[in-house]
């Protein structure tokens, strides 16, 4: 067993040494946008080999005193979603052994009816979330080392064989596999040794949701085992693209900006030897007339100081401010309005204007249109009826007059219609004549 383990370690070391030289000059063939996942390789698969033991570094009670180291192996496929986060599906197999020999104890002696066990893990499948702790840059801005942690859950099929203190060996569960839940928690580190090829070293603790991994149930403690491994990971996809897990976003951003700066600097250096380009640069940097527009774009040179100009350097047209004309309302205008008030009649208890009022209202409409005047309409009623009803009727009658005037061409924004109900009488409401006088719509002209 130890010989095979040494051979495996030597093989992985040889791959690392052989690939190191190519890792020195295998930088990205392009500088992709750091947060564009389509510019990176996000799928990969790996193979691992290592050792398993029925114990973990976190300690805890074991069912046997002396655990042994035995071979294990597996593989995985991984999808990287961001620079730091990915999902990985693992498959593994291996062997676990332990005994209670007092002559070779690496743990407390356990009083047990069994002397040893051996469990074959026939298969195991888990799905884990993998988080990259950080990327390290070695000798260049390309990341080559990525430590990580992972945790997940899955199912495992295994067959334990147990031997009692009398030397009788038993295949448990009638030789059939047990199937139990397993929760893997791992730490590891990956080294990129070639473009798309990584060394993967890690330590995984596997916690069982059962106490039958070693065939000896000592409830309530659940069994556990560890897997120390090394392996190779291979990125899938376009070989010209870098791996997303090894990309350093900050370094890529800096590299892109440095490249843009260098390109711009090279253009400026080249322009210094080009007379036409230098003439253009000088014009761009010069504003002879001081109007805020460079000579290169200025179409109106020698603009006087203080004159406002447009984007081409030409003077803006001066705005002509027209003084408003104030019309003085004459006695004749007031008479037109007074006649309209005098002749304004509505249907009984309604806001419908009688046709006999149209002629004088037409004159009011013509007046406010021709002389651009404004008009306030105030509706009033007598005291008959409720306050709310009278207020509503007076408002409707004022609005009815406004609607008629608008239909004759008056500007609605220059006519205000308000109802006051019975609140502002001009005569007594005790007589019919007084009530008639109170039922009115007042017209007020103003500029």
ChimeraX attribute file (.defattr): number of C-alpha atoms within 10 A of each C-alpha:
attribute: neighborCount
match mode: 1-to-1
recipient: residues
	/A:1	9
	/A:2	10
	/A:3	7
	/A:4	10
	/A:5	15
	/A:6	10
	/A:7	11
	/A:8	16
	/A:9	15
	/A:10	12
	/A:11	11
	/A:12	15
	/A:13	13
	/A:14	12
	/A:15	14
	/A:16	20
	/A:17	11
	/A:18	12
	/A:19	17
	/A:20	14
	/A:21	12
	/A:22	13
	/A:23	16
	/A:24	14
	/A:25	11
	/A:26	14
	/A:27	16
	/A:28	15
	/A:29	10
	/A:30	11
	/A:31	15
	/A:32	19
	/A:33	14
	/A:34	18
	/A:35	15
	/A:36	10
	/A:37	16
	/A:38	11
	/A:39	18
	/A:40	24
	/A:41	22
	/A:42	22
	/A:43	20
	/A:44	19
	/A:45	17
	/A:46	19
	/A:47	19
	/A:48	21
	/A:49	23
	/A:50	22
	/A:51	21
	/A:52	27
	/A:53	22
	/A:54	26
	/A:55	26
	/A:56	18
	/A:57	10
	/A:58	6
	/A:59	8
	/A:60	11
	/A:61	15
	/A:62	22
	/A:63	29
	/A:64	27
	/A:65	22
	/A:66	23
	/A:67	23
	/A:68	16
	/A:69	19
	/A:70	18
	/A:71	20
	/A:72	20
	/A:73	20
	/A:74	19
	/A:75	18
	/A:76	18
	/A:77	18
	/A:78	22
	/A:79	19
	/A:80	22
	/A:81	14
	/A:82	16
	/A:83	22
	/A:84	19
	/A:85	17
	/A:86	20
	/A:87	18
	/A:88	20
	/A:89	18
	/A:90	18
	/A:91	18
	/A:92	20
	/A:93	20
	/A:94	22
	/A:95	22
	/A:96	25
	/A:97	22
	/A:98	23
	/A:99	21
	/A:100	25
	/A:101	15
	/A:102	13
	/A:103	7
	/A:104	11
	/A:105	14
	/A:106	14
	/A:107	14
	/A:108	13
	/A:109	14
	/A:110	17
	/A:111	11
	/A:112	15
	/A:113	12
	/A:114	21
	/A:115	20
	/A:116	26
	/A:117	25
	/A:118	20
	/A:119	21
	/A:120	18
	/A:121	20
	/A:122	15
	/A:123	16
	/A:124	20
	/A:125	19
	/A:126	20
	/A:127	21
	/A:128	21
	/A:129	18
	/A:130	22
	/A:131	21
	/A:132	21
	/A:133	12
	/A:134	15
	/A:135	20
	/A:136	16
	/A:137	14
	/A:138	11
	/A:139	9
	/A:140	12
	/A:141	17
	/A:142	21
	/A:143	21
	/A:144	21
	/A:145	19
	/A:146	23
	/A:147	18
	/A:148	19
	/A:149	18
	/A:150	20
	/A:151	20
	/A:152	18
	/A:153	18
	/A:154	18
	/A:155	16
	/A:156	21
	/A:157	18
	/A:158	21
	/A:159	23
	/A:160	25
	/A:161	20
	/A:162	22
	/A:163	18
	/A:164	14
	/A:165	12
	/A:166	9
	/A:167	11
	/A:168	10
	/A:169	15
	/A:170	15
	/A:171	16
	/A:172	17
	/A:173	12
	/A:174	8
	/A:175	11
	/A:176	12
	/A:177	17
	/A:178	16
	/A:179	15
	/A:180	17
	/A:181	17
	/A:182	22
	/A:183	19
	/A:184	21
	/A:185	19
	/A:186	19
	/A:187	18
	/A:188	18
	/A:189	18
	/A:190	23
	/A:191	19
	/A:192	24
	/A:193	23
	/A:194	22
	/A:195	20
	/A:196	21
	/A:197	21
	/A:198	24
	/A:199	22
	/A:200	21
	/A:201	19
	/A:202	19
	/A:203	21
	/A:204	21
	/A:205	24
	/A:206	23
	/A:207	19
	/A:208	22
	/A:209	16
	/A:210	17
	/A:211	18
	/A:212	21
	/A:213	29
	/A:214	26
	/A:215	23
	/A:216	20
	/A:217	14
	/A:218	14
	/A:219	10
	/A:220	8
	/A:221	15
	/A:222	18
	/A:223	26
	/A:224	25
	/A:225	19
	/A:226	22
	/A:227	27
	/A:228	21
	/A:229	22
	/A:230	22
	/A:231	21
	/A:232	22
	/A:233	22
	/A:234	18
	/A:235	22
	/A:236	16
	/A:237	15
	/A:238	12
	/A:239	13
	/A:240	14
	/A:241	21
	/A:242	25
	/A:243	27
	/A:244	27
	/A:245	25
	/A:246	26
	/A:247	25
	/A:248	20
	/A:249	16
	/A:250	10
	/A:251	16
	/A:252	18
	/A:253	16
	/A:254	12
	/A:255	14
	/A:256	16
	/A:257	12
	/A:258	12
	/A:259	13
	/A:260	12
	/A:261	12
	/A:262	12
	/A:263	12
	/A:264	12
	/A:265	12
	/A:266	11
	/A:267	11
	/A:268	15
	/A:269	11
	/A:270	12
	/A:271	16
	/A:272	13
	/A:273	10
	/A:274	11
	/A:275	10
	/A:276	11
	/A:277	14
	/A:278	15
	/A:279	14
	/A:280	14
	/A:281	15
	/A:282	14
	/A:283	16
	/A:284	15
	/A:285	13
	/A:286	15
	/A:287	18
	/A:288	15
	/A:289	17
	/A:290	16
	/A:291	23
	/A:292	16
	/A:293	23
	/A:294	21
	/A:295	22
	/A:296	16
	/A:297	14
	/A:298	23
	/A:299	14
	/A:300	15
	/A:301	18
	/A:302	14
	/A:303	18
	/A:304	11
	/A:305	9
	/A:306	8
	/A:307	11
	/A:308	15
	/A:309	17
	/A:310	13
	/A:311	13
	/A:312	16
	/A:313	23
	/A:314	18
	/A:315	15
	/A:316	11
	/A:317	9
	/A:318	7
	/A:319	6
	/A:320	6
	/A:321	6
	/A:322	6
	/A:323	6
	/A:324	6
	/A:325	7
	/A:326	10
	/A:327	11
	/A:328	11
	/A:329	13
	/A:330	8
	/A:331	9
	/A:332	9
	/A:333	15
	/A:334	15
	/A:335	12
	/A:336	16
	/A:337	22
	/A:338	17
	/A:339	16
	/A:340	22
	/A:341	17
	/A:342	13
	/A:343	14
	/A:344	21
	/A:345	19
	/A:346	17
	/A:347	9
	/A:348	8
	/A:349	9
	/A:350	11
	/A:351	18
	/A:352	14
	/A:353	17
	/A:354	12
	/A:355	10
	/A:356	12
	/A:357	17
	/A:358	17
	/A:359	13
	/A:360	18
	/A:361	22
	/A:362	17
	/A:363	18
	/A:364	26
	/A:365	22
	/A:366	15
	/A:367	18
	/A:368	22
	/A:369	18
	/A:370	11
	/A:371	13
	/A:372	16
	/A:373	20
	/A:374	19
	/A:375	24
	/A:376	18
	/A:377	21
	/A:378	21
	/A:379	29
	/A:380	28
	/A:381	31
	/A:382	26
	/A:383	18
	/A:384	11
	/A:385	11
	/A:386	11
	/A:387	16
	/A:388	10
	/A:389	13
	/A:390	23
	/A:391	20
	/A:392	16
	/A:393	21
	/A:394	27
	/A:395	22
	/A:396	19
	/A:397	26
	/A:398	25
	/A:399	21
	/A:400	17
	/A:401	22
	/A:402	23
	/A:403	15
	/A:404	16
	/A:405	23
	/A:406	17
	/A:407	13
	/A:408	16
	/A:409	14
	/A:410	24
	/A:411	17
	/A:412	15
	/A:413	9
	/A:414	17
	/A:415	21
	/A:416	16
	/A:417	22
	/A:418	19
	/A:419	22
	/A:420	20
	/A:421	25
	/A:422	24
	/A:423	14
	/A:424	12
	/A:425	19
	/A:426	15
	/A:427	15
	/A:428	15
	/A:429	18
	/A:430	10
	/A:431	10
	/A:432	11
	/A:433	11
	/A:434	15
	/A:435	19
	/A:436	14
	/A:437	17
	/A:438	22
	/A:439	21
	/A:440	23
	/A:441	26
	/A:442	19
	/A:443	20
	/A:444	15
	/A:445	17
	/A:446	13
	/A:447	14
